[in-house]
Amino acid sequence: MTEQQKLTSAEIASIWTAYMNDTMSKCVLGYFLKDVEDAEIRSIIKQAYDLASTHIEKLTSIFQEEQIPLPTGFTSEDVDMNAPRLYMDWIHA
């Protein structure tokens, strides 16, 4: 049986960056989901939110398998869910 190769520094940097991006996306998209009214827009934002969540789970597994400390990432503490609305849904004429 052959020993599994360790990740290179470039690969570690890539998964670290992906983890940071996905945790930030999840925070931003969660904020958007709070106020979105249009059903079509909501479904797209929800799909993106779910995709970011899935990526975070997969990336977390990679970090654990490789015994690399998990980055702190962005959390709900980084978002003020009570902040005023930042955008308006598109109004169909």
C-alpha positions as CSV (number, residue, x, y, z in Angstrom):
1,M,0.0,0.0,0.0
2,T,1.3,3.4,-0.9
3,E,1.3,6.4,1.4
4,Q,-1.0,9.3,0.4
5,Q,0.8,12.4,-0.8
6,K,0.5,15.5,1.5
7,L,-1.0,18.6,0.0
8,T,1.4,21.2,-1.4
9,S,1.5,24.7,0.0
10,A,-0.3,26.0,-3.1
11,E,-3.1,23.4,-2.6
12,I,-3.5,24.4,1.1
13,A,-3.6,28.1,0.1
14,S,-6.3,27.2,-2.5
15,I,-8.6,25.4,0.0
16,W,-7.9,28.0,2.6
17,T,-9.0,30.8,0.2
18,A,-12.1,28.7,-0.9
19,Y,-13.1,28.2,2.8
20,M,-12.8,32.0,3.5
21,N,-14.8,32.9,0.4
22,D,-17.5,30.4,1.1
23,T,-17.9,31.4,4.7
24,M,-18.1,35.0,3.7
25,S,-20.6,34.1,0.9
26,K,-22.8,32.2,3.4
27,C,-22.9,35.3,5.7
28,V,-23.8,37.7,2.9
29,L,-26.4,35.4,1.3
30,G,-27.9,34.7,4.7
31,Y,-28.4,38.4,5.2
32,F,-30.0,38.7,1.7
33,L,-32.3,35.8,2.4
34,K,-33.7,37.7,5.4
35,D,-35.3,40.4,3.3
36,V,-35.7,39.1,-0.2
37,E,-39.4,39.1,-1.4
38,D,-39.2,38.0,-5.0
39,A,-39.6,34.2,-5.2
40,E,-37.3,33.8,-8.2
41,I,-34.6,35.9,-6.6
42,R,-35.0,34.0,-3.3
43,S,-34.6,30.6,-5.0
44,I,-31.3,31.7,-6.6
45,I,-30.0,33.2,-3.4
46,K,-31.0,30.0,-1.5
47,Q,-29.3,27.8,-4.1
48,A,-26.1,29.8,-3.7
49,Y,-26.4,29.7,0.1
50,D,-26.8,25.9,0.0
51,L,-23.9,25.5,-2.4
52,A,-21.6,27.6,-0.1
53,S,-22.8,25.5,2.9
54,T,-22.0,22.3,1.0
55,H,-18.5,23.6,0.0
56,I,-17.8,24.5,3.6
57,E,-18.6,21.0,4.7
58,K,-16.4,19.4,2.0
59,L,-13.5,21.8,2.7
60,T,-13.8,21.2,6.5
61,S,-13.5,17.4,5.8
62,I,-10.3,18.1,3.7
63,F,-8.8,20.1,6.5
64,Q,-9.6,17.4,9.0
65,E,-8.3,14.6,6.9
66,E,-5.1,16.4,6.3
67,Q,-4.8,17.4,9.9
68,I,-4.6,21.1,9.0
69,P,-6.1,23.6,11.5
70,L,-9.5,24.9,10.3
71,P,-9.4,28.6,9.4
72,T,-11.6,30.8,11.6
73,G,-13.6,32.0,8.5
74,F,-16.5,34.4,8.7
75,T,-19.4,33.7,11.1
76,S,-22.8,35.1,12.1
77,E,-20.9,37.3,14.5
78,D,-19.5,39.2,11.4
79,V,-23.0,40.1,10.1
80,D,-25.5,42.5,11.7
81,M,-28.7,40.8,10.7
82,N,-30.6,43.9,12.0
83,A,-28.9,46.3,9.7
84,P,-31.2,48.2,7.3
85,R,-31.9,46.6,3.9
86,L,-29.1,47.1,1.4
87,Y,-31.1,46.6,-1.8
88,M,-34.6,46.3,-3.2
89,D,-36.0,43.4,-5.2
90,W,-36.5,44.0,-8.9
91,I,-40.0,45.2,-9.5
92,H,-41.6,43.7,-12.6
93,A,-43.5,46.3,-14.6
